[in-house]
Amino acid sequence: MNMIINLIIYLVVFGLIWWLVSMLPLPAPVAQIVRVLFIILLILIVLSVFGILPGNYLPRLNL
């Protein structure tokens, strides 16, 4: 259950950061690079929360 709560919190924070970055007036090539980096980060977050990849870079959330 704690794993699902961590995933929800990380995805909410990730979504807020994605929304804020998308509001920036970036040129098209830079925006494409940022979008690809965000997708890679999203995949890493999901894989590390489920324990497939080591998630030492993600802080542990204790509620």
RAPE-V674422 format. One record per helix or strand of 2 or more residues. SS is the DSSP state (hx for helix, st for strand). FROM is the first residue (numbers start at 0). LEN is the number of residues. If there is no record, write none. Layout:
# RAPE-V674422
<<SS/FROM/LEN> <SS/FROM/LEN>>
This chain:
# RAPE-V674422
<<hx/1/21> <hx/27/22>>
